[in-house]
Amino acid sequence: MSVTATRTGARHTLAFDLRSYLEDRTALLNRALDRFLPEARTRPATIHQAMRYSLFAGGKRMRPALVLAAATACGGDEADALPLACAVECIHTYSLIHDDLPAMDNDDFRRGKPTNHKVFGEGIAILAGDGLLTQAFEIAAEARATVRYPHQALVLELARASGSLQLIAGQVADLEAEGKRLAEAQLKYIHERKTSALLACSVRLGGMSANCTTAQLEALTRFGYNVGLAFQIIDDILDITQSSEQLGKTAGKDTAARKATYPSIVGMEKSRRLAKQLTQRAFAALKIFRGKALALEALATFLLQRDR
C-alpha cells in the first residue's frame, strides 16, 4: 500500500510506504497493548477474554497510529507517545463495543467478526467496554510528562474527548435523532463528537508527548477535526454505496434504522463536496510542519480517499 503523500510547502510528492508503516506500528501497538492489559486467564477470565477479543479483533490501528505520527511530526519519540496511543485505542474499542449493543446500534459484525455481545453476551460486553475505558486512563498515567504538558494535561485531554461533552454527547445525540429529520447543523454536531473529537484528541496527544508548541498543537487540532468530520461524511456515503463484505460491518444499517446521514440530509453530491473541502483543510493545516508530517499526510490520504 504505497500512498503518495504531498509534502506540504514543497513542489514535489514523495511515495510513502503506508503498508509497512502501519504493519510496523500495529505490531508495536499490539505488543504494548498485550503488556498493558491483564492476561486473558487473569481472574475473572471472562472479562479479560472479552476485552482482548475486541481489542485484538483486527483493524488498522489508525487512531493510535495518528498519535505516533503526530509525535514524529513534532520531533518527538514514538516511545514517549506509545502509552497515549494505547490509551486512545482502548477508548476507541470500548466505544465500538457499546455502540454495537442492541440498545444502541444493534450490530452483529465489527471488523468482519461477530460483535462482542454476540460472543460473550450483553452483560459481559458492557463490562468489557467499561474495563477498556478504565484501562485507558491507567495506561495514560504511565505516559511521560513534558515541560509544557504535565500528567494533568494529558489525562484531561483524554477525559474531555471521551466524556459527556464530546464522544458520549455524540452518541446520545445520535440515539435521540433516530427516526427524526435533522438539520445539517444537528448532524454536524453528532459527527463532530462521535468521530472528530477522538481523532483530534489522538493527534493532540501525540503532539503533547513531543512537547509541541502552541502553534503546532493548534495545527494538529485543525487537522484532526477536519479529518474526523470528513471521515464520517465518507463513512455515511460508504454505508450506502458499499457492501457488508467491503465495509467489514453491516452495510445499510443507518438507512434501515432511519438514522440521519449527510447523503440523506444534503444529498450525495453535496456530501462528496463537503468531504473534499474538509480534506483540503486538513492537509492545509499541516503546512506548519514543513515536510515533517509525511506519516500524518499518508494516514489522512488513506482515511479520506477510500472508494466512494
C-alpha positions in Angstrom: 0.0 0.0 0.0 2.1 2.9 -1.3 0.5 6.2 -0.7 1.6 9.3 -2.5 1.8 12.0 0.3 2.1 15.6 -0.8 5.0 17.3 1.0 3.4 20.5 2.3 5.3 23.6 1.4 7.2 21.8 -1.4 6.6 21.3 -5.1 7.0 17.6 -5.3 5.5 14.5 -3.8 7.0 11.5 -2.1 5.8 7.9 -2.1 5.2 6.9 1.5 5.1 3.2 2.2 1.9 3.2 4.4 1.5 -0.5 4.4 4.9 -1.0 6.0 4.3 1.9 8.3 1.0 0.5 9.5 2.3 -3.1 9.8 5.3 -1.9 11.9 3.2 0.4 14.2 0.4 -2.2 14.5 2.9 -4.8 15.7 4.4 -2.3 18.1 1.0 -1.3 19.4 -0.2 -4.9 19.8 2.9 -5.8 21.8 2.4 -2.8 24.1 -1.4 -3.4 24.5 -0.7 -7.0 25.3 1.7 -5.8 28.1 -0.7 -3.2 29.4 -3.8 -5.4 29.7 -4.3 -8.2 32.2 -3.7 -11.6 30.7 -6.7 -13.5 29.3 -6.5 -16.1 32.1 -6.4 -13.5 34.9 -9.4 -13.9 37.2 -12.2 -13.2 36.3 -11.0 -14.7 33.0 -14.3 -14.0 31.1 -14.0 -10.2 31.3 -10.3 -10.2 30.2 -11.0 -12.5 27.3 -13.9 -10.2 26.2 -11.7 -7.1 26.5 -9.0 -8.7 24.5 -11.4 -10.2 21.9 -12.5 -6.7 20.7 -9.1 -5.0 21.3 -7.3 -7.6 19.1 -10.1 -8.2 16.6 -8.2 -6.6 13.8 -8.3 -3.1 12.4 -5.5 -0.9 11.2 -4.9 0.9 14.5 -5.5 4.3 12.7 -6.1 6.4 15.8 -3.0 5.2 17.7 -1.0 5.5 14.5 -2.1 9.1 14.3 -0.8 9.6 17.9 2.6 8.2 16.9 2.7 10.1 13.6 1.8 13.4 15.3 4.6 12.9 17.8 7.1 12.3 14.9 5.8 15.4 13.1 6.6 17.5 16.2 10.1 16.0 16.6 9.2 13.6 19.4 10.0 10.0 20.2 7.4 7.3 19.4 8.3 5.5 22.7 7.1 8.5 24.6 3.8 8.6 22.7 3.2 4.8 22.9 1.2 4.7 26.2 -1.1 7.5 25.0 -1.6 5.7 21.6 -2.6 2.6 23.5 -5.0 4.6 25.7 -6.7 6.0 22.7 -7.1 2.6 21.2 -8.7 1.3 24.4 -11.2 4.3 24.3 -12.0 3.7 20.7 -12.6 -0.1 21.2 -14.7 0.5 24.2 -16.9 2.9 22.2 -17.3 0.3 19.5 -18.3 -2.4 21.9 -21.0 -0.2 23.4 -22.1 1.2 20.0 -22.8 -2.3 18.7 -25.1 -3.3 21.6 -28.8 -4.0 20.9 -29.7 -0.9 22.9 -27.5 1.3 20.7 -26.7 0.5 17.0 -27.6 -3.2 17.4 -24.9 -4.5 15.0 -23.9 -8.1 14.6 -20.5 -7.6 13.0 -17.4 -5.4 13.6 -14.1 -5.6 11.7 -15.5 -8.7 9.9 -16.2 -10.6 13.1 -19.2 -11.2 15.4 -19.6 -8.2 17.8 -18.6 -8.6 21.4 -22.1 -9.1 22.7 -22.8 -11.8 20.1 -19.9 -13.8 21.6 -20.0 -13.0 25.3 -23.5 -11.7 25.9 -24.7 -8.2 26.5 -23.8 -8.0 30.2 -20.1 -9.0 29.7 -19.9 -6.8 26.6 -21.0 -3.8 28.7 -18.4 -4.6 31.3 -15.7 -5.2 28.7 -16.3 -1.7 27.4 -16.2 -0.4 31.0 -13.0 -2.3 31.6 -11.3 -0.8 28.5 -12.4 2.7 29.3 -10.9 2.4 32.8 -7.8 0.7 31.4 -7.2 3.6 29.1 -6.6 6.0 32.0 -4.4 3.6 33.8 -2.3 3.3 30.7 -2.3 7.1 30.1 -1.0 7.6 33.6 2.2 5.8 32.6 3.0 8.4 29.9 5.9 10.7 30.4 5.1 14.3 31.1 6.8 17.1 29.3 7.7 20.7 30.1 4.6 22.2 28.5 2.3 19.2 29.3 2.2 17.7 32.8 0.3 14.5 33.5 -2.8 16.5 34.4 -2.9 17.9 30.9 -2.6 14.5 29.3 -5.4 12.9 31.4 -7.7 16.0 30.9 -7.2 15.7 27.2 -8.3 12.1 27.1 -11.1 12.6 29.6 -12.6 15.6 27.8 -12.6 13.9 24.4 -14.3 10.8 25.7 -16.7 12.4 28.1 -20.3 13.6 28.2 -19.5 16.8 26.2 -17.8 15.0 23.3 -17.7 11.3 22.4 -20.7 10.4 24.7 -22.5 13.5 23.7 -22.3 12.5 20.1 -23.7 9.0 20.9 -26.6 10.5 22.9 -27.5 12.9 20.2 -27.3 10.1 17.6 -29.6 7.9 19.6 -32.1 10.7 20.2 -32.1 11.6 16.5 -33.2 8.2 15.2 -36.3 8.4 13.1 -36.2 12.2 13.1 -35.4 14.6 10.4 -32.4 16.7 11.4 -30.9 19.9 10.1 -27.4 19.8 8.7 -26.1 21.6 11.8 -27.6 19.0 14.1 -25.9 16.2 12.2 -22.6 18.0 12.2 -22.8 18.2 16.0 -23.2 14.4 16.1 -20.3 13.7 13.8 -18.0 16.3 15.5 -18.4 14.5 18.7 -18.7 10.9 17.7 -15.7 11.0 15.3 -13.8 14.2 15.2 -13.3 14.5 19.0 -11.3 11.3 19.4 -9.3 11.9 16.1 -8.4 15.4 17.2 -7.5 14.1 20.7 -5.3 11.4 19.1 -3.1 13.9 17.2 -3.1 16.4 20.0 -1.9 13.7 22.5 0.9 12.8 20.0 2.0 16.4 19.8 1.8 16.9 23.6 4.0 13.8 24.1 6.6 15.6 22.0 6.3 18.9 24.0 4.9 20.6 20.9 4.5 24.3 20.6 1.1 26.1 20.9 1.1 26.7 17.2 1.8 23.1 16.4 -1.0 22.0 18.8 -3.4 24.3 17.1 -2.4 22.9 13.7 -2.9 19.3 14.9 -6.3 20.2 16.3 -7.4 21.7 12.9 -6.1 18.6 11.1 -7.8 16.2 13.5 -11.1 18.0 13.4 -11.3 18.2 9.6 -10.1 14.6 9.1 -12.6 13.4 11.6 -15.6 15.2 10.1 -14.6 14.3 6.5 -14.1 10.7 7.5 -17.6 10.4 9.0 -19.2 12.0 5.9 -17.3 9.5 3.8 -18.5 6.7 6.1 -22.1 7.9 5.6 -21.5 7.7 1.8 -19.9 4.2 2.0 -22.8 2.8 4.1 -24.9 3.4 1.1 -22.5 2.6 -1.7 -20.6 -0.5 -0.4 -21.4 -4.0 0.7 -21.0 -5.5 4.2 -18.0 -7.5 2.9 -16.3 -4.3 1.7 -17.0 -2.5 5.0 -16.3 -5.3 7.4 -19.6 -4.4 9.2 -23.2 -4.5 8.3 -24.0 -2.2 5.4 -27.2 -0.1 5.1 -27.7 -0.1 8.9 -28.1 3.7 9.0 -30.8 3.7 6.4 -32.6 0.7 8.0 -32.5 2.4 11.4 -33.7 5.7 9.8 -30.6 7.4 11.0 -29.8 10.8 9.7 -26.7 10.9 7.4 -25.2 13.5 5.3 -26.4 11.9 2.0 -30.0 11.7 3.4 -29.9 15.4 4.5 -27.9 17.3 1.9 -27.7 14.7 -0.9 -24.8 12.6 -2.3 -23.3 15.4 -4.4 -23.1 17.9 -1.6 -21.8 15.3 0.7 -18.9 14.5 -1.6 -18.2 18.2 -2.0 -18.1 18.8 1.8 -15.8 15.8 2.3 -13.5 17.2 -0.3 -13.4 20.7 1.3 -12.7 19.3 4.7 -10.0 17.1 3.3 -8.3 20.1 1.8 -8.5 22.0 5.1 -6.9 19.0 6.9 -3.9 18.9 4.6 -3.5 22.7 4.7 -3.2 22.5 8.5 0.0 20.5 8.2 1.9 23.2 6.3 3.4 24.3 9.6 5.4 21.1 9.8 7.3 21.8 6.6 7.5 18.3 5.2 7.9 16.5 8.6 4.3 15.2 8.6 4.5 12.7 5.8 3.1 9.9 8.0 0.2 12.1 9.0 -0.4 13.0 5.4 -0.3 9.4 4.3 -2.7 8.3 7.1 -5.1 11.1 6.2 -4.9 10.2 2.5 -5.8 6.6 3.3 -8.7 7.6 5.5 -10.1 10.2 3.2 -9.6 8.6 -0.3 -11.5 5.4 0.2 -13.8 4.2 -2.6 -16.8 6.4 -2.6 
